[in-house]
Amino acid sequence: MQDYGIPTMDKTRLTWVLIDWKVQVIRRPIYAEKILARTWSKDAQKFYAFRDFEIQDEQGNTIVKAMSKWVLINIDTEKLERVNEEILSKYKPELEKFSFGPDEVFEKLKEQEHYEREADYTVKRGDIDVNHHMHNINYLDLANEALPDDIYFNSKEFDFFQISYKKEIKLGETVKCKYAFVNNKHIVVIKSQDDTKLHAIIEII
């Protein structure tokens, strides 16, 4: 997504922002193992663009796969920008391939009525990305803060997660990380301290 990304933000005033992604780990690579990481544009429509990812080992086996959903944001107004025909022409599907299959969609993650545990987290400099928001991957650190001790210290490594981003988190903000275990899934909901802003919902298996 180079045409409307970090290198061109100063000129276009537009940038792509990740709003949903899911990742499945089939096998974790070992130290010094050679791997091949691939990504390709899957589709773009109206306000959204979709991109898939995979990691293969030397034998060509897929060991990690992922899918993602993006929106185009005007950095001056912080509002969604419609994906017009000019932009669509730059993000046509690159491969007839789907990491999770052609019918896979993003499940709608929901807030829970009851939570088992809650932890506060104050955002540090190292959490911030080039857009001055908390980096996408650091939301998994927030999920770890919310997990109960017996889950965090005694469980095997998780092989699947989905994150739905709702509202950016900025430097110095303190957020609540709320945990619930529902239908054999670990759910972490990230909210502002006063509970008025929903920042993200994370599902881990």
N, C-alpha and C positions, 0 to 999 in steps of 0.2 A: 504494500500500500504506500509506495514511495511518492506517488504523484501528489498525495494529500497527507503528508506526514511531517515528521520532525524537520527534515531538510528544507521543506517548502513553506512552513508555517508563517514565517515572516512575510512572505509574498502573498499567499492565498488566504491567510487568516483562518484556515480550516485544518482540522486534524481528526484522524480516526480515533475513537475511544471504544475500548472493549466493554461490552455490557453483559455478555454471557459466555461461559466456556465450560466444557466438560473434558475431563482427561481420564483415560483408563490405562493403567500400567499392566501389561501382560507379563513382562519379565524385566527385572532391573538389570542394566548392564553392569558388568564387573569392572574393577579397576584396570585401566589400560586397554580395554576392549575397544575396537574400532566400530563406530556406528555411523549411520547416515541419517541426517535429519532433513525432512522434506516438508514443504508447505505449498499450498496452491489456493488460488481464488476459486470459490465454488459457485457463488452467485451474488448478485446485487439487485436490490429492488426498493423503490421508494426511499425509505430512510435507513435501510439496513444493507450490510454487506456480510458475507459469510466466507470463512476461510477454514480449511482443514489442515491437519498436521499429522505426521507420523515419524517414528524413529525405527529404523531397521538395523538388524545386526549384519555381520559380514555374509551370512548365508541368505540374506534377503527376507528374513522373517521379521514381521512387524512386532516390535516389543513394547511400543507405546503409541497410542493414537489419541487424537484430540480434535474437537470441533469448536468453532468460535463464532460469535455474532458481534458486529461492530456498528456504531453509528458515527455519522460525520457531524462534528461540532464546530460552530463558529467560535473561535477563542475570544472574540471581543464581546459577544452577546451571551456566550455560554449556552446557546440554544441549538437545537437540531437543525441541520441543513439538509434540504431535500436532495436526494441523489438524482440529479438530472441526467439527461441523455449523454451529455459530454462526459460526465463522471462515469456513467454506466459503461460507456465504450471502453474505458480503461480497466474495468473490472469484470470482464466477461469470464465465464468458467474456463480455467486453464487445463483441467483434466476431467475426463468422465470417470471420476472416482470419488468415493465417499468413505471417510474413515469409519463411520458407524453404520453405513448402509444408506440407501437413497431415501428411506422413509423415516429415518431417525430425526427427532425434533428435540428442542429444549423443553424439558418438563417445567411447568410453572411451580417454582418453589414458593412456599407460603410461610408467613409467620405462624407461630404456635400459640395456643391459648395458655399453656403452662410450661414453665422452664424448671429444670432441676438445679441449675447452677448459673452463676453470673460472675463475670470478671471484668474489671476496668482496665483500659489500656490507653496510655497517652502517647500520641504519635511523635516519633523522633525524626531527626534529620535523615537518618539512614533509611527511613521508610518511604521517602519522597522521590517521585520520578520527575521526568523533564517537564511534565505538565503541572508540577507543584501539587500533585495529589499523591495519596498513598499508592505505592506501586502495587500492581495487580496481584503479584505472587505473595506479597506480604500479608494479604488477607488470610492466607493459610496459617501464618503465625498467630493471628488473632483467634483463629479456630482452635489452635493448640492451647492458647491461654484459657479458653472456655472449657476444654475437655476435663472431666473429672480425673483425679490423680490415678485411679485404678485403670482407667482407659488409656491415659497418656503414657504411663510407665509400663504397663503390662501387655498392651495389645500389640499385635503384629503391625507391620507397616500397612497403611491403607493403600488400596489399589485403584480407587475411583474417587473423583470429586467433581462436583459441579458448583460453580459460583455464579450468582446473579447479582450484578452491581446496580444499585439504585441511586445512590447519591455519593459524590466524592467525599473523601476524608482528607483534611488538610493538616499541615504541620501545627503541632501544639494542641490539637483537639483531643479531648478524652472521650472515648466511646465505651459503651457497654457491650460485652460479648456474652450473649445468652445461649445456654445449651439445653437441648432436649434430645431424647432418644425416642424415635418414632418409627414404627414398622421396620425395625432392625437397621435404621439409618441414624447417623449422628447429624443433627441439625444445629447449626450455629447462626444466630441472627445478630447482626451488628447494628446497634442503634445509638443515637446521640444520648448524652447523659440525661436529658430531660424527656427522652422517649418520643420526641416529636418528629425526628428524622430517621428513616430507615436507610441505612447505608448499603447493606448487602445481606444476602442469605446464602449460606454455604451448606452443602450436603456432602457427607463423607461416608464411604463404605469400605 
